[in-house]
């Protein structure tokens, strides 16, 4: 018969428990009857009962052992040691944490890492955009000034620099400087919010243009900007690029092509390219100077226009006071008749003034016998114009007498043309332009007198003054005002 050694970890057979209880007499009547019924039918169970019975009988044959104090103490120490070892052996921390906590922590960690990645990418994109602002604010300069050899050639031409200065002085071109390129990345964030409306609008338009470029074009512009920044004359070069871009916008396409793509026999001949390009630049400078003069003429204010028209009428009066000069002015002696109607005389005088001032009077051929404005007459006009216009004249013409006379001729012609436009005003507009005293006096007049007075006002304004002896502007009918003094002081007609 095989014996099985039972240990603390070996599970106890339920049948053995019931058999032991049967031997101890601890079973109830029903359980005992059921077990005895099984013993009758189950030979193995009877065999197990006999084995347990023999073991139970052997306990009575064992000698009695009297426990002593040492044995009890040793046994207690062993029990305490086992208990302490079992109590100190705690499960790992991850075994005590529920799985749901691990899942929550994992989700939180993933979300945090994702948010950090998005923020990092967004910050990187923002910094890139803020860095691109140095290109965007000068986008036109980088697009138009991509030929550094041309930019250096322009920077070394005094005539071109003078044209740019003049265009800026008369506000024909208006540079826009945001100042962002001089700020750090962090400072640009604040500066953007503080930009004035027009500058912010200009920057926004440039940004839209830059954003619409394909990535390769954007990268090309960044590389070109880096190339410019590495040049020894980077600041001067960038300023020339800005000025050229503004100047280019004022030129016709044919002159732009001649400057940027000169027609040369040998594309590799740098000397021929520079020579052809310089000729094209000189022609463009001459064109700009003419345009500046014409533009300055139309920028004159109403005060200056009235002063010039009055001065021209005085010049005409002085010339007509000399019989010889009057004869050279009139094509037909009959035009000198003082009995001509006033409106005819006004019209004739207008024609005479046009012949004095302009090489191409509007609507008729010029009388070659009519002398143009003299140097002394130019000096008189220059002496009378307001100080601001005199300063503009200095900017436009400098100390060149011929150039100053050319500018003044354009101004005088513009003043006459604008007086003609004033002459096309309606009777109501002319009535409203009168002083309160003139309107009160006119309101008390007969209808025919009112019509005559309004018509005379129109003719007077269109000419720039009244007929000689008719009480026009100051100095009318008298000697020509003296030439300007040498101290350079200027005044206007009061």
C-alpha positions in Angstrom: 0.0 0.0 0.0 1.4 3.3 -0.9 1.4 6.0 1.6 1.0 9.7 0.8 2.8 12.2 2.8 0.5 15.2 3.6 2.0 18.6 3.7 0.5 22.0 4.7 0.0 22.8 1.0 -1.6 19.4 0.2 -5.4 19.7 0.0 -7.4 17.5 2.3 -9.7 14.8 0.7 -13.3 15.5 1.8 -13.8 11.7 2.2 -10.9 11.6 4.6 -12.4 14.4 6.6 -15.7 12.6 6.8 -14.0 9.3 7.7 -12.0 10.9 10.5 -15.1 12.5 11.8 -16.8 9.1 11.7 -14.0 7.5 13.7 -14.3 10.4 16.3 -18.1 10.0 16.5 -18.7 13.5 15.4 -21.1 12.8 12.5 -24.8 13.2 12.8 -27.2 10.4 12.4 -28.1 11.2 8.8 -24.4 11.7 7.8 -23.3 8.5 9.6 -26.1 6.5 7.9 -25.1 7.9 4.5 -21.4 7.1 5.1 -22.1 3.5 6.3 -24.3 3.0 3.2 -21.4 4.1 1.0 -19.0 1.8 2.9 -21.2 -1.2 2.1 -21.0 -0.4 -1.6 -17.5 1.1 -1.9 -14.6 -1.3 -1.3 -11.9 1.4 -1.7 -13.7 3.6 0.9 -13.7 0.6 3.3 -10.0 0.1 2.7 -9.3 3.8 3.4 -11.3 3.6 6.6 -9.2 0.6 7.8 -6.0 2.5 7.1 -7.2 5.5 9.1 -8.4 3.2 11.9 -4.9 1.5 12.2 -3.3 4.9 12.3 -5.7 6.0 14.9 -4.9 2.9 17.0 -1.2 3.5 16.7 -1.5 6.9 18.5 -2.4 5.1 21.6 0.9 3.2 21.5 3.1 6.3 21.3 4.8 7.4 24.5 3.5 10.5 26.2 5.8 13.5 25.8 5.8 16.1 28.5 6.3 19.5 26.9 9.0 21.6 28.5 9.5 25.4 28.5 12.4 25.3 26.0 10.3 23.4 23.4 7.5 25.8 23.8 9.8 28.8 23.4 11.5 27.4 20.3 8.2 26.6 18.8 6.9 30.1 19.4 10.0 31.7 17.9 9.6 29.6 14.8 5.9 30.7 14.5 6.8 34.4 15.0 9.5 34.2 12.4 7.2 32.7 9.9 4.5 35.3 10.6 7.0 38.2 10.3 8.5 36.8 7.1 5.0 36.4 5.6 4.0 39.9 6.8 7.1 41.6 5.4 6.8 40.1 2.0 4.5 42.7 0.5 3.4 42.7 -3.2 5.0 45.1 -5.6 3.4 48.6 -6.0 2.2 47.9 -9.5 0.5 44.8 -8.2 -1.5 46.9 -5.7 -2.6 49.6 -8.3 -5.7 48.8 -10.3 -5.4 48.4 -14.1 -7.8 51.3 -14.7 -5.3 53.6 -13.1 -2.6 52.5 -15.5 -4.9 53.0 -18.4 -5.8 56.5 -17.2 -2.2 57.4 -16.7 -1.3 56.1 -20.1 -4.1 58.2 -21.8 -3.0 61.3 -19.8 0.6 60.8 -20.8 -0.3 60.3 -24.5 -2.5 63.5 -24.5 0.2 65.5 -22.8 2.9 64.4 -25.3 0.5 65.1 -28.2 -0.3 68.6 -26.8 3.4 69.3 -26.3 4.1 68.2 -29.9 1.4 70.4 -31.3 2.5 73.4 -29.3 6.1 72.8 -30.3 5.2 72.6 -33.9 2.9 75.7 -33.6 5.7 77.7 -31.9 8.2 76.6 -34.5 5.8 77.7 -37.3 5.1 81.0 -35.6 8.9 81.7 -35.1 9.4 80.8 -38.8 6.7 83.3 -39.8 8.1 86.0 -37.6 11.5 85.4 -39.1 10.0 85.6 -42.6 8.6 89.1 -41.7 12.1 90.5 -42.5 11.5 89.3 -46.1 7.8 90.1 -46.3 8.2 93.7 -45.3 10.8 94.2 -48.1 9.2 91.7 -50.5 9.1 94.1 -53.5 12.7 94.9 -52.9 13.8 91.3 -52.9 11.7 90.6 -56.0 12.8 93.6 -58.0 16.4 94.0 -56.7 17.6 90.4 -57.4 20.5 91.7 -59.6 23.1 92.7 -57.1 25.4 94.1 -59.8 22.7 96.4 -61.0 22.0 97.5 -57.4 25.7 98.4 -56.8 25.8 100.3 -60.1 22.8 102.4 -59.1 24.2 103.0 -55.6 27.3 104.5 -57.2 25.4 106.9 -59.4 24.9 110.4 -57.8 22.3 111.4 -60.4 20.1 108.4 -59.5 20.5 109.1 -55.8 19.4 112.7 -56.4 16.3 111.5 -58.3 15.4 109.2 -55.4 15.9 111.9 -52.8 13.7 114.3 -54.9 10.9 111.8 -55.3 10.9 111.2 -51.6 10.9 114.9 -50.8 7.9 115.7 -53.0 6.2 112.4 -51.8 6.1 111.0 -55.3 7.3 107.8 -53.7 6.6 106.9 -50.1 8.8 104.2 -48.5 7.1 102.1 -45.9 9.3 101.1 -43.0 7.8 98.8 -40.4 11.1 98.5 -38.4 10.4 94.8 -37.7 13.7 93.7 -39.1 15.5 95.5 -36.3 13.5 93.7 -33.6 14.0 90.3 -32.0 11.5 87.5 -32.6 9.7 88.1 -29.3 9.6 91.9 -29.8 8.0 91.4 -33.2 4.9 89.8 -31.7 4.2 93.0 -29.8 5.2 95.3 -32.6 2.8 93.7 -35.0 -0.2 94.6 -32.9 0.9 98.2 -32.7 1.4 98.9 -36.4 -0.6 101.7 -37.9 -3.5 100.7 -40.2 -1.8 101.6 -43.6 1.4 99.9 -42.7 -0.4 96.9 -41.3 -2.4 96.7 -44.5 0.7 96.9 -46.7 2.3 94.1 -44.6 -0.8 92.0 -44.8 -0.9 92.3 -48.6 2.8 91.4 -48.9 2.2 88.4 -46.6 -0.6 87.1 -48.8 1.6 87.4 -51.8 4.5 85.5 -50.1 2.2 82.8 -48.8 0.8 82.2 -52.3 4.3 81.4 -53.6 5.1 77.8 -53.9 7.5 76.4 -51.2 10.5 76.4 -53.6 10.0 80.1 -54.4 9.7 81.0 -50.7 12.9 79.1 -49.9 14.7 80.8 -52.8 13.7 84.2 -51.4 15.0 83.2 -47.9 18.3 82.1 -49.4 18.6 85.4 -51.4 17.8 87.4 -48.2 20.6 85.5 -46.4 23.0 86.2 -49.3 22.2 89.9 -49.1 22.7 89.9 -45.3 26.2 88.3 -45.8 27.4 91.1 -48.1 29.9 93.6 -46.7 27.7 96.5 -47.9 24.4 94.7 -46.9 22.7 97.8 -45.4 23.4 100.0 -48.4 22.5 97.2 -50.8 19.2 96.6 -49.2 18.3 100.3 -49.1 19.2 100.5 -52.8 16.9 97.5 -53.5 14.1 99.3 -51.7 14.6 102.6 -53.6 14.9 100.8 -56.9 11.6 98.9 -56.4 9.8 102.2 -55.7 11.5 103.9 -58.6 10.7 101.0 -60.9 7.0 101.5 -60.3 7.2 105.0 -61.9 8.9 103.9 -65.1 7.3 102.6 -68.4 7.9 98.9 -69.2 10.2 99.7 -72.1 12.7 101.6 -69.9 12.5 98.8 -67.2 13.4 96.2 -69.8 16.3 98.4 -71.1 17.7 98.6 -67.6 17.2 95.0 -66.5 17.8 93.3 -69.8 20.0 95.5 -72.0 20.2 94.6 -75.6 23.9 93.6 -76.2 25.6 91.7 -79.0 27.5 89.5 -76.5 25.6 88.5 -73.4 28.9 87.6 -71.7 30.5 91.0 -72.3 30.2 92.7 -68.8 31.6 96.0 -70.1 29.1 96.3 -72.9 26.3 95.3 -70.5 27.3 98.0 -68.0 27.6 100.6 -70.7 24.2 99.9 -72.3 22.6 99.7 -68.8 24.1 103.1 -67.8 22.6 104.7 -71.0 19.2 103.2 -70.1 19.5 104.4 -66.5 20.4 108.0 -67.7 17.3 108.0 -70.0 15.1 106.8 -67.1 16.6 109.5 -64.8 15.7 112.1 -67.4 12.2 110.7 -67.7 11.8 110.8 -63.9 13.0 114.4 -63.7 10.4 115.5 -66.3 7.7 113.5 -64.5 8.7 115.1 -61.2 8.4 118.6 -62.6 5.0 117.8 -64.1 3.8 116.2 -60.9 5.1 119.1 -58.8 3.1 121.5 -61.0 -0.2 119.7 -60.3 0.7 119.6 -56.6 0.6 123.4 -56.2 -2.0 124.7 -53.8 -4.7 127.2 -54.6 -2.8 130.1 -53.0 0.2 129.5 -55.3 -2.0 129.1 -58.3 -3.6 132.5 -57.6 -0.2 134.1 -57.0 1.2 132.8 -60.3 -1.9 133.9 -62.3 -1.8 137.3 -60.7 1.9 137.6 -61.4 1.4 136.6 -65.0 -1.3 139.2 -65.5 1.1 141.8 -64.1 3.8 140.7 -66.5 1.3 141.0 -69.4 0.2 144.5 -68.3 3.9 145.6 -68.2 4.6 144.3 -71.6 1.4 145.8 -73.1 2.3 149.2 -71.5 5.3 149.3 -73.9 4.1 150.0 -77.5 6.9 148.2 -79.1 6.4 145.1 -77.0 2.6 145.3 -77.5 3.2 145.4 -81.3 5.3 142.2 -81.1 2.6 140.5 -79.1 -0.4 141.3 -81.2 -0.7 139.6 -84.6 -3.1 142.2 -85.8 -3.0 145.8 -85.0 -6.8 145.9 -84.8 -6.5 143.8 -81.7 -4.9 146.8 -79.9 -8.1 148.8 -80.2 -9.3 149.9 -76.8 -12.8 150.0 -78.0 -13.1 146.2 -78.2 -15.7 144.7 -75.9 -14.3 143.6 -72.5 -14.9 139.9 -72.9 -13.1 140.0 -76.3 -10.2 141.8 -74.7 -10.1 139.2 -71.9 -10.0 136.4 -74.4 -7.2 138.1 -76.4 -5.2 138.7 -73.2 -5.6 135.0 -72.3 -4.2 134.0 -75.7 -1.3 136.4 -75.2 -0.5 134.9 -71.9 -0.5 131.4 -73.3 2.0 132.5 -76.0 4.3 134.0 -73.3 4.1 131.0 -71.1 3.7 127.9 -73.3 5.5 126.5 -76.3 2.2 124.7 -77.3 -0.8 126.9 -76.4 -4.1 124.9 -76.3 -6.3 125.3 -79.4 -4.1 127.5 -81.5 -0.6 128.0 -82.9 1.9 130.1 -81.0 2.9 133.5 -82.3 6.7 133.2 -82.8 7.0 136.9 -82.4 5.8 136.8 -78.8 8.9 136.5 -76.5 8.8 134.0 -73.7 9.2 134.8 -70.1 12.5 136.5 -69.3 15.0 135.8 -66.6 13.8 138.9 -64.7 10.2 137.8 -65.0 11.1 134.3 -63.7 12.9 135.9 -60.7 9.7 137.9 -60.0 7.5 134.9 -60.0 10.0 133.0 -57.9 10.1 135.9 -55.4 6.4 135.9 -55.0 5.7 132.2 -54.5 5.2 130.9 -51.0 8.2 129.6 -49.0 7.1 126.0 -49.2 7.0 126.1 -53.0 10.3 127.9 -53.1 11.8 125.1 -51.0 10.3 122.5 -53.5 11.8 124.5 -56.3 15.2 124.3 -54.7 14.8 120.5 -54.3 13.7 120.1 -58.0 16.2 122.4 -59.7 18.9 123.2 -57.2 21.1 126.1 -58.4 20.7 125.5 -62.1 19.1 128.6 -63.6 17.8 126.8 -66.8 16.3 124.1 -64.7 14.6 126.5 -62.4 13.2 128.4 -65.3 11.9 125.2 -66.8 10.1 124.2 -63.5 8.6 127.7 -63.2 7.3 127.5 -66.8 5.6 124.3 -66.0 4.1 125.8 -62.8 2.9 128.9 -64.7 1.3 126.8 -67.4 -0.4 124.5 -64.8 -1.7 127.6 -63.0 -3.3 128.9 -66.2 -4.8 125.5 -67.0 -6.3 125.3 -63.5 -7.7 128.8 -63.8 -9.4 127.7 -67.0 -11.0 124.8 -65.1 -12.2 127.3 -62.5 -13.7 129.3 -65.3 -16.0 126.5 -66.2 -17.8 126.7 -62.9 -21.6 127.2 -62.8 -23.1 130.7 -62.0 -24.3 129.3 -58.6 -20.8 128.1 -57.8 -19.4 131.5 -58.8 -22.0 133.3 -56.6 -21.1 131.1 -53.6 -17.4 131.9 -54.0 -18.1 135.6 -53.6 -17.6 137.4 -50.2 -20.6 138.2 -48.0 -20.4 141.9 -49.0 -20.3 141.0 -52.7 -23.3 138.7 -52.4 -25.3 141.4 -50.5 -24.5 144.0 -53.0 -25.4 141.7 -55.9 -28.7 140.7 -54.2 -29.8 144.3 -54.4 -29.0 144.7 -58.1 -31.2 144.3 -61.2 -31.3 140.8 -62.8 -29.3 142.0 -65.8 -26.7 143.5 -63.5 -26.4 140.2 -61.5 -25.8 138.2 -64.7 -23.2 140.7 -66.0 -21.4 140.6 -62.6 -21.3 136.8 -62.4 -20.1 136.6 -66.0 -17.4 139.2 -65.3 -16.3 137.2 -62.2 -15.9 134.1 -64.4 -13.7 135.9 -66.9 -11.6 137.5 -64.2 -10.9 134.2 -62.5 -10.1 132.5 -65.7 -7.6 135.1 -66.6 -6.0 135.6 -63.2 -7.0 139.3 -62.8 -8.9 142.2 -64.3 -8.1 144.3 -67.4 -5.4 147.0 -67.1 -6.6 150.0 -65.3 -9.6 148.0 -64.0 -8.4 147.6 -60.4 -7.1 144.0 -60.6 -4.4 142.5 -58.4 -1.7 144.4 -56.7 0.8 146.2 -58.9 -1.6 146.2 -61.9 -1.2 149.1 -64.3 2.0 150.2 -62.4 5.7 149.4 -62.8 7.0 145.9 -62.6 7.9 144.9 -59.0 11.6 144.9 -58.2 13.7 141.8 -58.5 14.1 139.6 -55.4 16.6 140.8 -52.8 19.9 139.0 -52.4 19.1 137.8 -48.8 17.0 135.0 -50.2 13.9 136.1 -48.3 10.6 135.3 -50.0 7.1 136.5 -49.6 3.7 136.1 -51.2 1.3 138.6 -52.6 -0.9 139.9 -49.9 
